[in-house]
Amino acid sequence: MRQKHIRSTNHAVLIKSANLSWEENPSRPTLRNINLEVKPGEKIAICGEVGLGKSYLLSAILGEVPSIQGTVQVYGTTAYVSQSAWIQTGTIQENILFGSPLDSQRYQQTLEKCSLFKDFEILPYGDLTEIGERGVNLSGGQKQRIQLARALYHDADIYLLDDPFSAVDAHTSTSLFNEYIMGALSGKTILLVTHQVDFLPAFNLVLLMSDGEILRSASYDQLLASSKEFQNLVNAHKETVGSERISEAFYSPRSDTCSREIKNKDSGEQPKTSGGDQLIKQEEREVGDTGFKSYVQYLNQNKGYLFFAIAVVSQLAFVASQILQNSWMAANVENPEVSTLRLISVYLLIGFVSTLFLLSRSLSTVLLGLQSSKSLFSQLLNSLFRAPMSFYDSTPLGRILSRVSSDLSIVDLDVPFYLIFAVASTTNFYSNFTVLGVVTWQVLLVSIPVVYVAILLQRYYFASAKELMRINGTTKSFVANHLAEAIAGVVTIRAFKEEERFFVKTFELIDINASPFFHNFVANEWLIQRLETISAIVLASSALCMVLLPPGTFSSGFIGMALSYGLSLNITLVSSIQYQCTLVNYIISVERLNQYMHIPSEAPEILKENRPPVNWPSRGKVEIHDLQIRYWKDSRLVLRGINCTFEGGHKVGIVGRTASGKSTLISALFRLVEPAGGRIVVDGVDICKIGLHDLRSRFGVIPQDPTLFNGTVRYNLDPLCQHTDQEIWQVLGKCQLQEAVKEKD
């Protein structure tokens, strides 16, 4: 079981005989026989090989492990820094405060300890710069230091740090260790997962983990003297990176750059708050009446006009046959010259023909929806897949999900049917109205002005309903984006005890999204109430006119037919206007899809007139001439005049401070970012003059943030099925994953 207590003078974390696993009743727990006692103020380092349970131990302390045998007790508040940085969409300041009130002095000290001042100098709005989704406009080191700042500002009792220095350079990690771990957190309880053994001598206790167990726990010197495994770990690290930093890793003098203060609201000059240069732009939406533009876009897909025309003609024929059928019965029901058999036979024959027209209308409607949906979906998918990376950097995921889920669903399932329903109900209304006018033309004196008033009411409703549905569509993306971010950072949210704030924020966003939908529903009811009143006036007028007709003007059959059509006039008028209003609301989805169907695309995948040789690149020589890179138009240059040559077959290391442009240079090789100037030549071929498929299919990359797709290990290694099982197992062996994968079987 897991218990959490407020304070304890003897323990900060206490774990007794714990077996921990993600699964209920596993045959082999992930962590076994864990015993750990951490006293307040102690600094504990957790080290060991990759994938042996270090991060899992922190998860158990946070209460994220569902299956616990034994006891895990935590005394005091916790702050957590995850291995993969979790950043929310918003400003840097909002990410650091994380729901806490702003204390300027503590905030400035936090930024200083996390070495963030120099980074803020190059950002357009300093700490008020808006961060893209998942921190796309920040380097890995910057995201990690923002996480560290969030934890420090929280002022918790226990700090759980999961390899926070892996994404920063050597100088910054040393500065962070001195200023952050040994300085700002000097009196705090710390459990640090790390692979950097340079810092281990400063910890009270070092845990050496292996195969889901705590192999040894002692001070650095004791472990080094008594544990062969720990000696191998330290020696391997020294052989890889050298040990020159050990002597200067602790308590080095603070650099001048760490003592600068940000000039923000407290300074004389106010920072810019205009959204002109901000990464995340406000979602665009149409304003006002767009006329028939969206209808034309929908019907102009895969012969949509043809299917729609067939459906309309079939509907008109169906209505005409219905009138003919009823007229035949009304005219001949009292005619002695027409036998009963003939009367019923002709009536049934006309009914059968009208059924065929109805079937034709239904089939053409289904074909209209199918063909239009397929065309819109393929165009949308092609546009999104071909969009440049800058589009995804500046567009929250929620906006895209809103269109490919709810909007696409409306286009698939609702638009074609409500389009035909609107046509059908409108033709039914006017046919009923025509029959009434033929029998009692006097009713037109009342009906025409009343119908005109109904059309004015409809237009009055349209003006509000369209905007309400557009607002509903744009606010839906906020809900999806917030939920996606909250799910991705749920461990951090729970560690900081911010669940209630996120629940409140979620409900606020849901209310904001539901509000325009509710008001649209109320407006619809307002319209229906008035339409029913109008139709009642028309029906009463027609009934009065029929009573006042001279005897013998029409047969009783025609009078009965006219009354039956008049009684349904109320329903047809309301349904006609209601279907039209619903269609207007739903056609907004076509409008929103169209916004993402014309995204400026990347360069062509293949340029037939300029394809590289089949064996390109053969040597791998890379020549960079005066390379200039900027991420967005009119933004500052990220790379300025880079000139260098990488000889073929050489192994080249690119080093530099975080956010200095290392990852940008790799992105330029794949043309994820197009050069603003200069050129890159690989084996004599200018990569900007060939197709993207020819370029990217010849290069391999290991990204800074790994991505795994849902599916098997094999699918992730070889999604195009180009390699044999033997080749895949060889690769797994070289990456030291063969045993781990076999264990999964």
C-alpha positions in Angstrom: 0.0 0.0 0.0 1.0 3.7 -0.4 0.6 6.3 2.3 1.3 10.0 2.2 1.9 12.0 5.4 2.3 15.7 5.9 5.5 15.8 7.8 8.0 13.6 9.7 11.2 14.5 11.5 12.6 11.0 10.8 11.7 10.2 7.3 11.0 11.8 4.0 10.5 8.6 2.0 10.2 5.1 3.5 9.8 2.0 1.4 9.6 -1.4 3.0 9.8 -4.8 1.2 8.0 -3.4 -1.8 7.3 -5.3 -5.1 6.1 -2.9 -7.7 4.6 -3.5 -11.1 2.3 -2.0 -13.7 0.3 -5.2 -13.9 -1.9 -6.8 -11.3 -0.4 -10.1 -9.9 2.5 -10.3 -12.3 4.7 -13.3 -12.4 7.8 -11.1 -12.2 7.4 -7.6 -10.6 9.2 -4.7 -12.3 10.8 -3.7 -9.1 11.5 -6.4 -6.4 12.3 -6.3 -2.7 12.8 -2.5 -2.6 13.8 -1.2 0.8 14.7 2.5 1.0 14.8 5.0 3.9 15.4 8.6 3.0 15.8 11.2 5.8 14.7 14.8 5.4 17.5 16.9 3.7 19.3 13.9 2.3 20.5 13.9 -1.3 20.1 10.5 -3.0 21.5 9.7 -6.4 20.0 6.7 -8.3 22.2 5.3 -11.1 22.5 2.1 -13.1 22.2 1.0 -16.7 19.4 2.0 -19.0 16.0 0.4 -18.6 16.6 -1.2 -15.2 13.9 0.6 -13.1 15.3 4.0 -12.0 12.5 6.1 -13.4 10.1 3.4 -12.2 11.2 3.9 -8.6 10.4 7.6 -8.8 7.0 6.7 -10.3 6.3 4.4 -7.3 7.2 7.2 -4.9 4.7 9.5 -6.7 2.0 6.9 -6.4 1.8 6.2 -10.2 2.4 2.4 -9.9 -1.0 0.6 -9.7 0.3 -2.7 -8.1 2.2 -2.3 -4.9 3.0 -5.1 -2.4 4.7 -3.7 0.7 4.7 -0.2 2.0 5.6 3.1 0.3 5.3 6.1 2.5 6.0 9.8 1.5 6.2 12.5 4.1 5.8 16.1 2.8 5.0 17.8 -0.5 6.7 16.7 -3.8 8.0 18.3 -6.9 8.8 16.3 -10.0 11.0 16.8 -13.1 10.3 14.2 -15.7 12.9 12.7 -18.1 11.0 13.9 -21.1 10.1 17.6 -20.6 6.4 18.3 -20.3 5.6 21.9 -21.4 2.2 23.5 -21.7 1.0 25.8 -24.4 1.3 29.3 -23.0 4.0 31.7 -21.8 7.2 30.6 -20.1 6.2 32.4 -17.0 2.9 30.5 -16.9 4.8 27.2 -17.2 7.1 28.1 -14.3 4.4 29.5 -12.0 2.2 26.5 -12.7 -0.8 27.9 -10.9 1.1 29.6 -8.1 0.9 33.4 -7.5 3.8 35.5 -8.7 6.4 36.4 -6.1 8.8 38.7 -8.1 11.8 38.1 -5.8 11.4 34.4 -5.6 10.7 34.2 -9.4 13.9 36.1 -10.2 15.9 33.9 -7.9 14.4 30.8 -9.6 15.4 32.0 -13.0 18.9 32.7 -11.8 19.4 29.3 -10.3 18.1 27.7 -13.5 20.5 29.6 -15.8 17.6 31.0 -17.9 18.5 34.7 -18.2 20.7 34.3 -21.2 18.0 32.3 -23.0 15.4 35.0 -22.3 17.7 37.6 -23.9 17.3 36.0 -27.3 13.6 35.3 -27.0 11.3 38.1 -28.5 9.3 38.6 -25.3 11.6 37.2 -22.6 9.7 35.0 -20.2 6.4 36.3 -21.7 7.3 34.5 -25.0 4.5 32.2 -25.9 5.6 28.5 -26.1 4.2 26.4 -28.9 2.6 23.0 -28.2 5.1 20.7 -26.5 7.6 23.5 -26.4 8.3 23.3 -30.2 10.1 26.6 -30.3 12.5 25.7 -27.4 15.5 23.5 -27.4 15.6 20.3 -25.3 17.9 22.0 -22.7 15.6 25.1 -22.4 12.5 22.9 -21.8 14.4 20.9 -19.2 15.5 24.0 -17.4 11.9 25.4 -17.4 10.9 22.2 -15.7 13.6 22.7 -13.1 12.4 26.2 -12.6 8.8 25.0 -12.1 9.9 22.5 -9.5 12.1 25.1 -7.6 9.4 27.8 -7.6 7.0 25.2 -6.1 9.2 25.1 -3.0 8.4 21.5 -2.1 9.9 19.3 0.6 10.9 16.4 -1.7 12.4 16.8 -5.2 12.2 13.9 -7.6 14.5 14.6 -10.6 14.6 12.2 -13.4 17.9 12.7 -15.3 17.4 16.5 -15.7 20.9 17.2 -17.0 20.8 14.8 -20.0 19.5 17.5 -22.4 21.9 20.3 -21.5 25.6 20.9 -22.3 28.4 20.2 -19.9 28.9 23.8 -18.8 25.2 24.3 -18.2 24.9 21.1 -16.3 27.8 22.0 -14.1 26.3 25.4 -13.4 22.9 23.9 -12.7 24.3 21.3 -10.3 26.1 24.0 -8.3 23.4 26.6 -8.4 20.4 24.4 -8.3 21.1 21.1 -6.5 23.9 22.2 -4.2 22.6 25.8 -3.8 18.9 26.4 -4.1 18.0 22.9 -2.9 20.6 22.6 -0.2 18.1 22.0 2.6 15.7 19.9 0.6 15.3 16.1 0.1 16.4 15.1 -3.3 16.2 11.9 -5.3 18.1 12.3 -8.5 18.3 9.8 -11.4 21.4 10.4 -13.3 24.0 8.9 -15.6 26.6 11.6 -15.0 28.8 10.1 -12.4 30.8 13.3 -12.0 28.3 14.6 -9.6 27.9 11.5 -7.4 30.5 12.3 -4.8 28.4 15.2 -3.5 25.4 12.9 -2.6 24.8 11.4 0.8 23.8 8.1 -0.7 24.1 6.5 -4.1 21.7 3.7 -5.1 23.0 1.3 -7.7 20.1 -0.4 -9.5 20.3 -3.5 -11.6 17.5 -5.7 -13.1 14.7 -4.2 -11.0 16.5 -4.3 -7.7 18.6 -2.0 -5.6 21.9 -3.8 -5.9 23.9 -1.6 -3.5 23.3 1.6 -1.5 26.2 3.5 0.1 28.2 6.6 -0.3 30.2 7.2 -3.5 33.5 6.3 -2.0 32.2 3.1 -0.3 30.5 2.0 -3.5 33.6 2.7 -5.6 35.7 0.6 -3.2 33.3 -2.3 -2.7 31.2 -2.7 -5.9 32.7 -4.0 -9.2 29.5 -3.1 -11.0 29.8 0.5 -9.9 33.5 0.7 -10.8 32.6 -0.5 -14.3 29.9 2.2 -14.5 32.2 5.0 -13.5 35.1 3.8 -15.7 32.8 3.5 -18.7 31.7 7.1 -18.2 35.2 8.3 -17.8 36.3 6.6 -20.9 33.4 8.1 -22.9 33.4 11.7 -21.7 36.6 12.2 -19.7 36.9 13.2 -16.2 38.2 16.7 -16.5 35.0 18.2 -15.1 35.1 16.3 -11.8 37.6 18.7 -10.1 35.5 21.8 -11.1 32.0 20.3 -10.8 31.4 21.6 -7.3 31.0 25.1 -6.0 32.6 26.8 -8.9 32.2 30.6 -8.9 29.0 31.9 -10.3 29.3 33.3 -13.8 28.3 36.9 -14.6 25.6 35.7 -16.9 23.8 34.1 -14.1 23.3 37.3 -12.1 21.5 39.3 -14.7 17.8 40.2 -14.2 15.1 40.1 -16.8 13.8 43.5 -17.7 10.1 42.8 -17.6 7.1 44.5 -16.0 9.2 45.9 -13.2 11.5 47.8 -15.5 10.8 51.2 -17.1 10.1 49.8 -20.5 7.1 47.6 -20.9 7.6 44.4 -23.0 5.7 44.0 -26.2 2.5 42.0 -25.8 1.3 42.2 -29.3 0.5 38.9 -30.9 2.2 39.8 -34.1 5.4 37.8 -33.5 3.9 35.2 -31.2 4.1 31.6 -32.4 0.5 30.5 -31.7 -1.8 32.6 -33.8 -5.5 33.1 -33.0 -7.6 30.7 -34.9 -9.0 32.2 -38.1 -12.8 31.9 -38.8 -15.1 33.3 -41.4 -17.2 36.3 -40.4 -20.7 37.2 -41.7 -22.7 35.6 -44.5 -20.5 33.7 -46.9 -23.4 33.0 -49.2 -23.4 29.8 -51.2 -19.6 29.5 -51.2 -19.5 26.5 -48.8 -22.4 24.8 -50.6 -20.5 25.2 -53.9 -17.3 23.8 -52.3 -19.2 20.7 -51.1 -21.1 20.0 -54.3 -18.0 20.5 -56.4 -16.5 17.2 -55.2 -16.5 14.1 -57.4 -19.6 14.9 -59.5 -21.5 16.1 -56.5 -23.6 18.5 -58.7 -24.8 15.5 -60.7 -25.9 13.5 -57.7 -27.5 16.6 -56.1 -29.4 17.4 -59.3 -30.7 13.8 -59.5 -31.8 14.0 -55.9 -33.6 17.3 -56.4 -35.4 16.1 -59.6 -36.4 12.9 -57.9 -37.8 14.9 -55.0 -39.8 17.2 -57.3 -41.1 14.2 -59.1 -42.0 12.5 -55.8 -44.0 15.6 -54.6 -45.7 15.9 -58.0 -46.7 12.2 -57.9 -48.0 12.6 -54.4 -50.2 15.6 -55.4 -51.3 13.6 -58.5 -52.2 10.6 -56.4 -54.3 12.6 -53.9 -55.9 14.6 -56.7 -56.9 11.4 -58.5 -58.5 10.1 -55.3 -60.3 13.4 -54.5 -61.6 13.9 -58.1 -62.9 10.3 -58.6 -63.9 9.1 -55.1 -67.6 10.2 -55.8 -67.5 9.6 -59.6 -69.8 6.7 -60.4 -68.1 6.2 -63.8 -64.9 5.1 -62.1 -65.0 1.7 -60.6 -63.6 1.0 -57.2 -61.0 -1.4 -58.6 -59.8 1.2 -61.2 -59.8 3.9 -58.5 -57.6 1.8 -56.2 -55.4 0.4 -59.0 -54.5 3.8 -60.4 -53.9 5.1 -56.9 -51.5 2.3 -56.1 -49.7 2.6 -59.4 -49.0 6.3 -58.8 -47.9 5.4 -55.3 -45.5 2.8 -56.6 -44.0 5.3 -59.1 -43.6 7.8 -56.3 -41.8 5.2 -54.2 -39.3 4.7 -57.1 -38.7 8.5 -57.1 -38.1 8.4 -53.4 -35.7 5.5 -53.7 -33.8 7.4 -56.4 -33.6 10.4 -54.1 -32.2 8.3 -51.3 -29.6 6.5 -53.4 -28.4 9.8 -55.0 -28.1 11.4 -51.6 -26.0 8.5 -50.3 -23.8 8.7 -53.3 -23.5 12.4 -52.9 -22.4 12.1 -49.3 -20.0 9.2 -50.1 -18.2 10.8 -53.0 -18.0 14.3 -51.4 -16.7 12.9 -48.1 -14.1 10.8 -49.8 -12.9 13.8 -51.9 -12.8 16.2 -48.9 -11.1 13.7 -46.7 -8.4 12.9 -49.2 -7.7 16.6 -49.9 -7.6 17.4 -46.2 -5.3 14.5 -45.5 -3.0 15.3 -48.4 -2.9 19.0 -47.3 -2.0 18.1 -43.7 0.6 15.5 -44.7 2.2 17.9 -47.1 2.1 20.9 -44.7 5.5 22.3 -43.6 6.7 21.8 -40.0 6.1 25.5 -39.3 2.4 24.9 -39.7 2.5 22.3 -36.9 4.7 24.4 -34.8 2.2 27.3 -34.8 -1.0 25.2 -34.9 -2.2 23.5 -31.6 -3.1 19.8 -32.1 -6.6 20.5 -30.8 -7.4 22.6 -33.9 -6.4 19.8 -36.2 -8.2 17.2 -34.2 -11.4 19.2 -34.1 -11.5 19.3 -37.9 -10.5 15.7 -38.6 -12.9 14.4 -35.9 -16.1 16.4 -35.3 -16.1 18.5 -38.5 -15.3 15.6 -40.7 -17.9 13.5 -38.9 -20.6 16.1 -39.6 -19.6 16.3 -43.3 -19.8 12.5 -43.5 -23.0 11.8 -41.7 -25.1 15.0 -41.5 -24.5 17.5 -44.4 -25.7 15.3 -47.3 -28.9 14.2 -45.5 -29.8 17.6 -44.1 -29.1 19.1 -47.5 -31.8 16.8 -49.1 -34.1 17.1 -46.0 -34.0 20.9 -46.4 -34.8 20.6 -50.1 -37.6 18.0 -49.4 -39.2 19.9 -46.6 -39.1 23.2 -48.6 -40.7 21.6 -51.7 -43.3 19.9 -49.4 -44.2 23.3 -47.9 -44.5 25.1 -51.2 -46.6 22.2 -52.6 -49.0 22.4 -49.7 -49.1 26.1 -50.0 -49.9 25.8 -53.8 -52.7 23.3 -53.2 -54.2 25.7 -50.6 -53.9 28.6 -53.0 -55.6 26.7 -55.8 -58.6 25.8 -53.7 -58.8 29.1 -51.8 -56.9 31.8 -53.6 -58.0 34.4 -51.1 -55.7 32.9 -48.5 -52.8 34.2 -50.6 -53.7 37.7 -49.4 -52.7 36.6 -45.9 -50.2 33.9 -46.7 -47.7 35.9 -48.8 -47.0 38.6 -46.2 -46.8 36.0 -43.5 -44.3 33.9 -45.5 -42.3 37.0 -46.1 -42.2 37.6 -42.3 -41.1 34.0 -41.8 -38.2 34.5 -44.3 -37.1 37.7 -42.4 -37.2 35.8 -39.1 -35.1 33.0 -40.7 -32.5 35.5 -41.9 -32.4 37.2 -38.5 -31.8 33.8 -36.9 -29.1 32.9 -39.5 -27.0 36.0 -38.7 -26.6 34.8 -35.1 -26.6 31.1 -35.6 -23.7 31.1 -38.1 -21.4 33.0 -35.7 -22.4 30.9 -32.8 -21.6 27.7 -34.6 -18.3 29.1 -35.8 -17.4 30.1 -32.2 -18.4 26.6 -31.1 -16.1 25.1 -33.7 -13.1 27.2 -32.6 -13.6 26.7 -28.9 -13.8 23.0 -29.3 -10.1 22.9 -30.2 -9.3 24.5 -26.8 -10.9 21.6 -25.0 -9.2 19.0 -27.1 -5.8 20.7 -26.8 -6.1 21.1 -23.0 -7.2 17.5 -22.5 -4.3 16.2 -24.7 -1.8 18.3 -22.7 -3.2 17.2 -19.4 -3.1 13.5 -20.3 0.5 13.9 -21.5 1.5 15.6 -18.3 -0.7 13.8 -15.8 2.2 12.5 -13.7 3.6 16.1 -13.3 0.1 17.5 -12.6 -0.5 14.9 -9.8 3.0 15.3 -8.4 2.4 19.1 -7.9 -1.2 18.5 -6.6 -2.7 20.6 -9.4 -5.5 18.2 -10.3 -8.2 20.5 -9.0 -6.9 23.5 -11.1 -6.9 21.4 -14.2 -10.4 20.0 -13.6 -11.7 23.6 -13.1 -9.9 24.7 -16.3 -11.3 21.8 -18.2 -14.9 22.6 -17.0 -14.4 26.2 -17.9 -13.3 25.3 -21.4 -16.2 22.9 -21.8 -18.6 25.6 -20.6 -17.1 28.1 -23.1 -17.5 25.5 -25.8 -21.1 24.6 -24.8 -22.3 28.2 -24.4 -22.6 29.0 -28.1 -24.2 25.7 -28.8 -26.7 26.3 -26.0 -27.5 29.8 -27.3 -27.9 28.4 -30.8 -30.4 25.9 -29.5 -32.3 28.6 -27.6 -32.4 30.8 -30.7 -33.7 27.8 -32.7 -36.5 27.3 -30.2 -37.3 31.1 -30.4 -37.6 30.8 -34.2 -39.8 27.6 -34.1 -42.2 29.3 -31.7 -42.8 32.2 -34.1 -43.0 29.9 -37.2 -45.7 27.8 -35.6 -47.7 31.0 -34.8 -47.3 32.1 -38.4 -48.4 28.7 -39.8 -51.4 28.7 -37.5 -52.4 32.0 -38.9 -52.2 30.7 -42.5 -54.2 27.6 -41.6 -56.9 29.6 -39.8 -57.2 31.9 -42.7 -57.5 29.1 -45.3 -60.1 27.3 -43.2 -62.2 30.5 -42.9 -62.0 31.0 -46.7 -63.2 27.5 -47.3 -66.2 28.0 -45.0 -67.1 31.2 -47.0 -66.8 29.5 -50.4 -70.1 29.3 -52.3 -71.6 25.8 -52.4 -70.5 23.7 -55.3 -67.3 25.6 -56.0 -65.3 22.5 -55.3 -66.2 18.9 -54.6 -66.0 17.7 -51.0 -63.1 15.5 -52.0 -61.0 18.6 -53.0 -62.1 20.5 -49.9 -60.9 17.5 -47.8 -57.6 17.3 -49.7 -57.0 21.0 -49.2 -57.7 20.8 -45.5 -55.4 17.9 -45.1 -52.6 19.8 -46.9 -53.4 22.8 -44.7 -53.2 20.8 -41.5 -49.7 19.7 -42.5 -48.7 23.2 -43.5 -47.7 23.9 -39.9 -45.4 20.9 -39.8 -43.9 21.5 -43.2 -43.2 25.2 -42.6 -41.5 24.5 -39.3 -39.5 21.5 -40.6 -38.5 23.5 -43.7 -37.1 26.4 -41.8 -35.6 24.1 -39.1 -33.8 21.9 -41.6 -32.5 24.9 -43.5 -31.2 26.3 -40.2 -29.5 23.0 -39.2 -28.0 22.8 -42.6 -26.6 26.3 -42.3 -25.0 25.3 -39.0 -23.6 22.1 -40.4 -22.2 23.6 -43.6 -19.8 25.6 -41.3 -17.9 22.3 -41.0 -17.2 22.4 -44.8 -16.0 26.0 -44.3 -13.7 24.9 -41.5 -12.3 21.9 -43.5 -11.7 24.2 -46.5 -9.4 26.4 -44.3 -7.0 23.4 -43.8 -7.3 22.1 -47.4 -5.2 24.9 -48.8 -2.2 25.0 -46.5 1.0 26.1 -48.3 2.8 22.8 -48.9 6.4 21.7 -48.7 8.5 21.4 -51.9 7.5 18.7 -54.4 8.4 15.1 -53.3 10.0 14.3 -56.7 11.4 16.6 -59.4 11.6 14.3 -62.5 13.9 16.7 -64.3 16.4 16.8 -61.4 16.6 13.4 -59.7 19.9 12.4 -58.0 21.8 9.3 -59.1 20.5 6.0 -57.8 23.5 5.4 -55.6 23.5 9.0 -54.2 25.0 9.8 -51.7 27.9 7.5 -52.3 30.7 9.2 -50.2 28.6 11.4 -47.9 30.6 14.6 -48.3 28.5 17.6 -47.0 29.4 21.1 -48.0 27.6 24.0 -46.4 28.0 27.5 -48.0 26.8 30.7 -46.2 23.8 28.9 -44.7 21.1 31.1 -43.3 18.0 29.7 -41.5 15.0 31.3 -40.0 11.9 29.4 -38.8 9.3 31.9 -39.8 9.0 34.8 -42.3 10.5 38.0 -40.9 11.8 36.3 -37.8 15.4 36.5 -36.7 18.0 34.3 -38.3 18.7 31.1 -36.2 21.7 30.2 -38.3 23.8 33.0 -39.8 26.3 32.4 -42.5 27.4 28.8 -41.7 30.3 27.7 -43.8 31.8 24.2 -43.2 32.6 20.9 -44.9 32.1 17.4 -43.6 34.2 14.9 -45.4 32.7 11.6 -46.4 33.1 8.8 -43.9 34.0 11.2 -41.1 32.3 11.2 -37.7 31.5 14.8 -36.9 30.3 16.1 -33.5 28.3 19.3 -33.3 28.6 20.9 -29.9 27.4 24.2 -28.4 25.2 25.7 -25.7 21.6 24.8 -25.6 19.5 26.7 -28.2 22.6 27.5 -30.2 21.3 25.9 -33.4 22.6 22.3 -33.4 19.2 20.7 -34.0 18.4 23.4 -36.6 21.4 22.4 -38.6 20.2 18.8 -38.7 16.7 20.0 -39.7 18.2 22.0 -42.5 19.8 18.8 -43.9 16.3 17.2 -44.2 14.8 20.5 -45.4 12.3 20.5 -42.5 13.3 24.2 -42.5 14.0 25.7 -45.9 17.2 27.8 -46.0 16.6 31.6 -46.2 20.0 31.8 -47.9 23.1 29.8 -48.9 23.0 26.2 -49.9 23.9 22.6 -48.8 25.7 20.4 -51.2 25.9 16.6 -50.6 28.2 14.7 -53.0 28.0 17.5 -55.5 24.1 17.7 -55.4 22.4 20.8 -54.1 19.7 19.3 -51.8 17.4 22.3 -52.4 17.2 21.4 -56.1 15.9 17.8 -55.7 12.6 16.4 -54.5 12.0 15.9 -50.8 11.4 12.1 -51.2 14.7 11.7 -53.0 16.4 13.6 -50.2 14.8 12.2 -47.1 14.7 8.6 -48.3 18.5 8.6 -48.6 19.2 10.0 -45.1 18.8 8.5 -41.7 18.2 10.4 -38.4 18.0 9.7 -34.7 15.8 12.6 -33.4 16.3 14.3 -30.1 12.8 13.4 -29.0 12.1 9.8 -30.0 8.7 8.8 -31.4 7.3 5.3 -31.3 4.2 4.4 -33.3 1.4 2.1 -32.1 2.2 -1.4 -33.3 4.9 -4.0 -33.0 8.7 -3.5 -32.5 9.2 -4.8 -36.1 6.8 -2.2 -37.5 8.6 0.6 -35.7 11.9 -0.7 -37.1 10.8 -1.5 -40.6 7.5 0.1 -41.4 7.9 -0.5 -45.2 8.8 -4.2 -44.7 12.2 -3.9 -46.6 14.3 -6.1 -44.3 14.5 -9.7 -43.2 14.0 -11.0 -39.6 17.7 -11.7 -39.4 18.6 -8.1 -40.3 16.2 -6.8 -37.7 17.5 -9.1 -35.0 21.1 -8.0 -35.8 20.1 -4.4 -35.4 18.4 -5.1 -32.1 21.6 -6.9 -30.9 23.8 -3.9 -31.9 21.5 -1.6 -30.0 21.5 -4.0 -26.9 17.8 -4.5 -27.2 17.7 -8.1 -28.3 17.4 -9.6 -24.8 14.8 -7.0 -23.8 12.6 -7.8 -26.9 12.9 -11.5 -26.4 11.7 -11.2 -22.8 8.6 -9.4 -24.0 7.7 -12.5 -26.0 
